[in-house]
Amino acid sequence: METTREFSLDKVRADGWFDALTKASPSVEELCEIVGEKFVAFSIIAGVRVTSVTVNEQVPDTTLIDFVVGDEEREHRLLLSEFRRRLGATVLGDEPCLDELPDEPTPEDIQSFVGFRTLLLAPLFGVSLRSLKVDETGPRIDLEENGQTQDLSLAEVRELIRVHVRDFLQASEPASPFSIDLGAVSKARELIEKDDFEGVVELLGAWPGPLSLLLRTAEGQNLSPDVKSALGGALGMLGTSYARTGKFDWAEEVMRLGIQWNQDGQVAAELFHRLGEAYVARQRFGQAIGLLRRALALGATEQHTLPLLAECFLARSRNLAALVCVQSARLAGAESAKLSDIEKVAEGRLGEAWKKFRDAVNIDVDAGSS
């Protein structure tokens, strides 16, 4: 009969690792005050490095977090509330571990077998892993929690840690969403008409975090379509204001949240148009094309959307598509020097091929032209 193999976890368990890190690094301690100790620990476990924080003292959940993941160079930005949620989801996910333990395992083998994430999460919730036993029934862990010792299977230990994480995440959610003042929506519309984008940011800048939380509640889901449209419209105006003041990452986050509030209808069409416009402003033409097409499919005004789409197609060297958009935009009532410029460049690129195509389909080049 197979004998039980037992291994001490003294060399691999990580009791006190985060306390030691915060004491050794004042910057980590400062970050903990903003993000929360356990969430900072989650970020380290998940391989996420916070690069900067833009604090909103009035509504802390709308604080913005800039970060990179692993060895990636690309920087991401999320609202603090969403950043916390994603960290929680990451540490709750499955972790690739060593399937079998070698006959004479090294500490690294044991660490990989138990799970790097499990070893780091356990002490965060007062769980101290003492020893690993392996026999014909499978791996088991002796642990201590709240002064009590337990003998659990490795699978049960991992689930115990997940339960602690879930309970913590649930307790971290705000007790109730903020109060919505729909009167601010009409006020924001007045400011937009005056091109007072800073005023819109000042008026609505605290909305995205609470609205992101509200969206995930039964109360939010049960709001009337009119209220959802008003909230989506407000987020669209805020996103446009961020884009006009050069804060494009913020603009994209806010408008994508607005789209979550309004998947269909005219408000959604406007949001897709605004988001596409923000991408055009950043010269991200390929991404803008899909957004502007979606806007048109939802009923966006062709007079305003088709010229943007023509600009994107030209930038991507899709010259025929650009010319078709120019002609369609003119038929919809749009006219500008920019349309004429797009037409001239696209026709020059296509050369004789365009002339032959135009003659073959009998396009009236003078229709709507200046």
FENBELBEL-V143972 format. One record per residue. RES is the residue in one letter. PSI is psi in whole degrees, 0 to 359 (999 if undefined). OMEGA is omega in degrees with one decimal (* if undefined). NEAR is the number of other C-alpha atoms within 12 Angstrom. Layout:
RES:PSI:OMEGA:NEAR
RES:PSI:OMEGA:NEAR
This chain:
M:140:-177.7:6
E:135:179.5:9
T:160:178.6:11
T:130:174.2:16
R:132:-178.4:22
E:137:-177.0:22
F:130:175.3:32
S:144:178.0:22
L:15:-178.2:28
D:322:-174.5:19
K:348:-175.9:19
V:338:179.9:29
R:156:-169.1:34
A:35:-179.1:30
D:129:176.6:27
G:7:-174.7:21
W:321:-175.6:22
F:324:176.0:30
D:318:179.2:22
A:322:-178.9:15
L:316:-179.0:20
T:325:178.2:22
K:327:-177.4:15
A:341:-174.8:13
S:104:177.6:14
P:328:-179.0:14
S:324:177.4:18
V:320:179.5:28
E:320:177.4:22
E:319:178.9:18
L:323:179.2:27
C:325:-179.1:26
E:332:-178.4:18
I:311:-172.7:30
V:329:-174.6:36
G:137:-174.2:25
E:307:-176.2:25
K:325:179.5:34
F:325:174.6:38
V:318:176.4:37
A:318:177.7:38
F:319:-178.1:36
S:320:178.6:37
I:316:179.6:30
I:323:-177.4:32
A:357:-179.4:31
G:30:-179.7:21
V:129:179.9:31
R:118:177.9:31
V:127:-177.7:34
T:329:176.4:22
S:159:-179.1:22
V:130:174.8:29
T:107:-169.7:24
V:133:169.2:21
N:101:-174.4:21
E:331:-178.5:14
Q:317:178.4:14
V:89:-173.1:25
P:326:-178.1:26
D:346:177.5:37
T:8:170.3:35
T:142:-177.4:31
L:136:-178.7:36
I:123:172.3:34
D:136:-175.3:26
F:162:172.7:30
V:154:-177.9:23
V:124:177.0:22
G:228:-179.2:17
D:6:179.7:11
E:147:174.9:12
E:336:-176.7:12
R:133:179.7:14
E:138:178.6:19
H:160:176.8:25
R:131:177.7:32
L:154:168.3:36
L:148:-177.6:40
L:317:-178.5:37
S:317:-179.8:34
E:324:177.4:32
F:315:178.4:34
R:316:-179.0:38
R:318:-178.2:29
R:323:175.4:21
L:316:178.8:34
G:316:179.6:32
A:324:-178.9:20
T:313:-177.4:25
V:343:175.7:38
L:348:-177.7:28
G:165:178.0:20
D:146:-179.5:17
E:130:175.9:22
P:126:-178.0:14
C:164:176.2:22
L:129:-175.4:17
D:321:-177.7:17
E:147:-179.9:18
L:129:177.5:26
P:163:-179.7:17
D:320:177.8:13
E:79:-173.2:13
P:146:171.2:21
T:166:174.8:17
P:326:179.0:22
E:322:176.8:20
D:315:-179.6:23
I:319:178.7:35
Q:316:179.9:32
S:328:-179.6:24
F:314:179.3:33
V:320:-179.9:41
G:120:-179.9:32
F:316:-177.9:29
R:320:179.4:35
T:318:-178.9:44
L:325:-178.7:41
L:327:-179.5:34
L:323:-174.2:42
A:308:-177.3:39
P:340:177.4:29
L:336:-177.7:32
F:24:174.0:30
G:23:178.9:23
V:121:-179.9:31
S:117:-178.6:34
L:122:-172.3:43
R:310:-176.8:30
S:159:178.5:31
L:130:176.6:34
K:136:179.3:29
V:124:174.5:29
D:195:-175.8:19
E:341:180.0:12
T:351:-179.5:15
G:177:-177.8:22
P:141:177.5:29
R:155:-178.4:29
I:132:167.8:37
D:128:-177.8:28
L:165:176.6:35
E:132:179.4:22
E:125:-180.0:23
N:39:178.6:12
G:0:-179.9:10
Q:140:177.1:13
T:146:178.2:16
Q:155:175.5:22
D:106:-175.9:22
L:154:173.0:26
S:159:-179.6:24
L:322:178.0:30
A:320:179.2:22
E:325:177.8:21
V:315:179.5:32
R:320:179.0:34
E:323:176.5:20
L:316:179.2:26
I:318:179.3:33
R:320:178.9:28
V:316:178.0:20
H:317:-179.4:27
V:314:-179.7:34
R:316:179.6:23
D:320:179.2:16
F:315:-179.9:23
L:319:179.5:26
Q:319:179.6:15
A:337:-178.1:11
S:343:179.2:22
E:140:177.5:25
P:148:-176.5:20
A:324:-179.1:12
S:150:178.2:17
P:170:-176.8:23
F:170:178.6:21
S:133:-176.8:14
I:125:175.6:22
D:95:-177.2:18
L:343:175.6:22
G:335:179.3:17
A:338:-178.4:28
V:313:178.8:28
S:325:176.5:20
K:318:178.4:22
A:323:179.4:35
R:320:176.9:29
E:320:179.5:19
L:322:178.3:25
I:317:-179.4:28
E:334:177.8:16
K:4:-175.7:14
D:29:178.0:19
D:76:-174.4:23
F:326:175.9:28
E:323:178.2:25
G:322:177.8:25
V:318:178.9:35
V:318:179.5:35
E:323:-176.7:20
L:319:-171.4:29
L:0:-173.4:41
G:336:-179.2:38
A:0:-174.1:32
W:321:-169.9:42
P:314:-178.5:47
G:304:178.5:37
P:322:179.6:36
L:328:174.9:37
S:320:176.9:38
L:316:-178.2:31
L:324:-179.2:30
L:331:-175.3:28
R:7:-179.2:24
T:159:176.3:18
A:323:178.8:12
E:317:179.1:16
G:317:-179.3:25
Q:332:-176.2:19
N:3:176.3:15
L:151:-179.1:20
S:155:177.6:14
P:324:179.9:20
D:318:179.6:17
V:317:178.0:22
K:320:178.8:33
S:320:179.1:29
A:318:179.5:31
L:318:178.1:43
G:319:177.7:42
G:321:178.1:41
A:316:179.3:47
L:325:176.3:50
G:317:178.6:50
M:321:178.1:48
L:317:178.9:47
G:317:177.4:47
T:320:179.9:48
S:320:175.6:41
Y:317:-179.4:35
A:319:-178.6:32
R:340:177.5:30
T:13:173.2:22
G:7:-179.3:19
K:72:-169.6:25
F:323:178.8:29
D:318:177.6:30
W:319:-179.3:37
A:315:-178.2:38
E:317:-179.6:43
E:315:-176.3:33
V:316:-177.8:48
M:328:175.2:44
R:325:174.7:34
L:320:177.5:39
G:322:178.2:40
I:325:176.6:39
Q:328:177.5:30
W:334:-175.5:38
N:94:-177.8:34
Q:332:-175.8:24
D:169:174.1:25
G:183:-173.4:25
Q:322:178.8:27
V:317:177.4:35
A:320:178.0:38
A:316:178.9:35
E:320:-179.9:42
L:317:177.9:48
F:322:177.4:47
H:313:-178.9:44
R:319:179.9:45
L:318:176.0:49
G:319:178.6:45
E:322:178.2:41
A:321:177.8:40
Y:322:177.4:35
V:318:179.7:33
A:332:178.9:27
R:6:-179.9:22
Q:32:174.8:21
R:71:-167.5:24
F:323:-179.2:28
G:316:179.0:25
Q:327:-179.1:26
A:327:-176.4:34
I:311:-179.0:37
G:320:-179.4:25
L:318:-179.3:37
L:324:175.6:41
R:319:178.2:32
R:320:178.2:32
A:315:179.5:35
L:320:-179.5:33
A:331:-179.0:22
L:359:175.4:25
G:18:177.9:24
A:154:-178.9:28
T:120:-177.7:28
E:325:-177.9:32
Q:327:-178.1:26
H:333:-173.9:32
T:322:-177.1:42
L:322:176.7:42
P:322:176.5:44
L:318:179.9:44
L:321:177.0:45
A:318:178.5:44
E:319:179.9:43
C:315:-179.4:39
F:320:178.9:35
L:317:-179.7:36
A:331:178.9:25
R:10:179.3:22
S:27:173.4:22
R:75:-165.6:26
N:320:179.1:29
L:317:177.7:31
A:323:178.6:28
A:317:-179.7:36
L:320:177.3:38
V:318:178.6:31
C:322:178.1:37
V:312:-179.5:45
Q:318:-179.9:34
S:322:179.0:31
A:319:178.9:34
R:320:177.3:32
L:331:179.0:21
A:356:176.2:20
G:4:179.8:22
A:143:176.0:27
E:128:177.8:26
S:161:176.8:20
A:329:-179.7:15
K:321:176.9:20
L:317:179.0:35
S:322:178.1:28
D:316:178.4:22
I:316:-179.7:35
E:315:-177.7:38
K:315:-179.3:23
V:316:-177.9:26
A:318:178.6:33
E:321:178.1:29
G:322:179.3:19
R:322:-176.9:20
L:331:176.4:23
G:225:-176.9:17
E:329:-179.5:13
A:320:179.3:16
W:318:-179.8:27
K:318:179.1:20
K:318:179.0:14
F:316:-178.6:19
R:318:179.7:21
D:325:-177.1:13
A:323:-178.8:11
V:3:174.2:11
N:46:177.0:13
I:132:176.7:18
D:101:-176.0:18
V:343:-179.7:25
D:351:-176.9:13
A:116:176.8:17
G:359:-177.2:20
S:155:177.0:22
S:999:*:17
